[in-house]
């Protein structure tokens, strides 16, 4: 998926880069995945990364996600509620939760 996005961006004359230093909690706040009430009765979701996209080929040496911008976005009203992936009861995959917890970025 990352390669596909980078190729698509390059086709349009844009650039794309993975922001490696973003903590999982920050990604969750950006995407609304930290709202426990929104997942009531639904499987949890997780995101693996955040990417920056910008027009042109110039690269800033300080390409980072501003913490204050994340805080401001997290303060905004959230719309939406998670859907269940399956109408039946989900199959519990305990090992997935274990691996997910063990691989969180601080």
TILUM-485352 format. One record per residue (C-alpha): residue number from 1; x, y, z. Coordinates in Angstrom, 3 decimals, padded with zeros to 6 digits, always signed. Layout:
# TILUM-485352
atom k=NUM; X=X; Y=Y; Z=Z
...
# end
This chain:
# TILUM-485352
atom k=1; X=+000.000; Y=+000.000; Z=+000.000
atom k=2; X=+002.850; Y=+002.397; Z=+000.794
atom k=3; X=+004.526; Y=+001.752; Z=-002.545
atom k=4; X=+001.244; Y=+002.183; Z=-004.408
atom k=5; X=+000.627; Y=+005.528; Z=-002.732
atom k=6; X=+004.159; Y=+006.716; Z=-003.476
atom k=7; X=+003.846; Y=+005.701; Z=-007.136
atom k=8; X=+000.461; Y=+007.419; Z=-007.439
atom k=9; X=+001.854; Y=+010.565; Z=-005.816
atom k=10; X=+004.897; Y=+010.571; Z=-008.114
atom k=11; X=+002.644; Y=+010.158; Z=-011.157
atom k=12; X=+000.984; Y=+013.441; Z=-010.161
atom k=13; X=+004.302; Y=+015.141; Z=-009.425
atom k=14; X=+003.802; Y=+014.814; Z=-005.682
atom k=15; X=+005.915; Y=+013.227; Z=-002.960
atom k=16; X=+005.002; Y=+010.872; Z=-000.127
atom k=17; X=+006.910; Y=+009.824; Z=+002.949
atom k=18; X=+006.147; Y=+007.676; Z=+005.978
atom k=19; X=+006.461; Y=+009.640; Z=+009.216
atom k=20; X=+008.374; Y=+007.076; Z=+011.273
atom k=21; X=+008.475; Y=+008.892; Z=+014.584
atom k=22; X=+004.714; Y=+009.124; Z=+015.218
atom k=23; X=+003.560; Y=+007.227; Z=+018.313
atom k=24; X=+000.598; Y=+004.876; Z=+018.069
atom k=25; X=-001.359; Y=+006.997; Z=+020.580
atom k=26; X=-000.877; Y=+010.044; Z=+018.330
atom k=27; X=-002.101; Y=+008.159; Z=+015.264
atom k=28; X=-005.124; Y=+006.941; Z=+017.232
atom k=29; X=-005.943; Y=+010.508; Z=+018.315
atom k=30; X=-005.670; Y=+011.766; Z=+014.722
atom k=31; X=-007.942; Y=+009.075; Z=+013.319
atom k=32; X=-010.430; Y=+008.863; Z=+016.173
atom k=33; X=-009.358; Y=+005.363; Z=+017.112
atom k=34; X=-008.864; Y=+006.392; Z=+020.738
atom k=35; X=-012.589; Y=+006.813; Z=+021.383
atom k=36; X=-013.549; Y=+003.645; Z=+023.253
atom k=37; X=-017.290; Y=+004.412; Z=+023.259
atom k=38; X=-017.322; Y=+004.463; Z=+019.441
atom k=39; X=-016.221; Y=+000.812; Z=+019.347
atom k=40; X=-018.870; Y=-000.572; Z=+021.669
atom k=41; X=-019.864; Y=-003.934; Z=+020.207
atom k=42; X=-017.431; Y=-003.564; Z=+017.292
atom k=43; X=-013.927; Y=-004.858; Z=+016.657
atom k=44; X=-011.106; Y=-002.447; Z=+017.495
atom k=45; X=-009.211; Y=-000.858; Z=+014.659
atom k=46; X=-005.589; Y=+000.151; Z=+014.523
atom k=47; X=-003.468; Y=+002.109; Z=+012.107
atom k=48; X=+000.130; Y=+001.247; Z=+011.370
atom k=49; X=+001.469; Y=+004.579; Z=+010.181
atom k=50; X=+000.934; Y=+008.143; Z=+009.041
atom k=51; X=+002.186; Y=+009.414; Z=+005.701
atom k=52; X=+002.837; Y=+012.947; Z=+004.537
atom k=53; X=+001.857; Y=+013.901; Z=+000.981
atom k=54; X=+002.850; Y=+017.171; Z=-000.676
atom k=55; X=+003.084; Y=+018.667; Z=-004.162
atom k=56; X=+006.496; Y=+018.701; Z=-005.776
atom k=57; X=+009.746; Y=+016.883; Z=-005.085
atom k=58; X=+011.348; Y=+019.112; Z=-002.467
atom k=59; X=+011.819; Y=+017.448; Z=+000.896
atom k=60; X=+011.940; Y=+019.304; Z=+004.166
atom k=61; X=+014.569; Y=+018.036; Z=+006.571
atom k=62; X=+012.108; Y=+018.736; Z=+009.399
atom k=63; X=+009.158; Y=+016.826; Z=+008.007
atom k=64; X=+007.232; Y=+015.983; Z=+011.176
atom k=65; X=+003.768; Y=+016.009; Z=+012.587
atom k=66; X=+003.281; Y=+019.022; Z=+014.843
atom k=67; X=+002.084; Y=+017.908; Z=+018.274
atom k=68; X=-000.044; Y=+021.033; Z=+018.788
atom k=69; X=-001.877; Y=+020.334; Z=+015.514
atom k=70; X=-002.648; Y=+016.812; Z=+016.744
atom k=71; X=-003.935; Y=+018.194; Z=+020.043
atom k=72; X=-006.156; Y=+020.677; Z=+018.230
atom k=73; X=-007.604; Y=+017.977; Z=+015.993
atom k=74; X=-008.207; Y=+015.721; Z=+018.998
atom k=75; X=-010.229; Y=+018.501; Z=+020.663
atom k=76; X=-012.642; Y=+018.720; Z=+017.735
atom k=77; X=-016.044; Y=+017.084; Z=+017.725
atom k=78; X=-015.912; Y=+013.563; Z=+016.337
atom k=79; X=-018.601; Y=+012.212; Z=+014.036
atom k=80; X=-019.053; Y=+008.540; Z=+013.404
atom k=81; X=-019.181; Y=+005.203; Z=+015.122
atom k=82; X=-017.349; Y=+001.993; Z=+014.326
atom k=83; X=-019.217; Y=-000.703; Z=+012.401
atom k=84; X=-018.963; Y=-004.394; Z=+013.100
atom k=85; X=-017.003; Y=-006.257; Z=+010.480
atom k=86; X=-019.349; Y=-009.206; Z=+010.687
atom k=87; X=-023.006; Y=-009.423; Z=+011.671
atom k=88; X=-022.195; Y=-012.587; Z=+013.619
atom k=89; X=-020.159; Y=-012.593; Z=+016.781
atom k=90; X=-016.517; Y=-012.015; Z=+015.862
atom k=91; X=-014.059; Y=-014.860; Z=+016.258
atom k=92; X=-011.672; Y=-013.983; Z=+019.095
atom k=93; X=-008.056; Y=-013.999; Z=+017.953
atom k=94; X=-006.243; Y=-013.426; Z=+021.238
atom k=95; X=-002.799; Y=-013.670; Z=+019.665
atom k=96; X=-003.573; Y=-010.684; Z=+017.421
atom k=97; X=-004.347; Y=-008.534; Z=+020.457
atom k=98; X=-001.169; Y=-009.771; Z=+022.165
atom k=99; X=+001.032; Y=-008.968; Z=+019.161
atom k=100; X=-000.665; Y=-005.605; Z=+018.675
atom k=101; X=-000.021; Y=-004.629; Z=+022.299
atom k=102; X=+003.597; Y=-005.830; Z=+022.136
atom k=103; X=+004.376; Y=-003.884; Z=+018.966
atom k=104; X=+002.966; Y=-000.480; Z=+019.978
atom k=105; X=+005.218; Y=+002.507; Z=+019.332
atom k=106; X=+005.635; Y=+004.801; Z=+022.349
# end
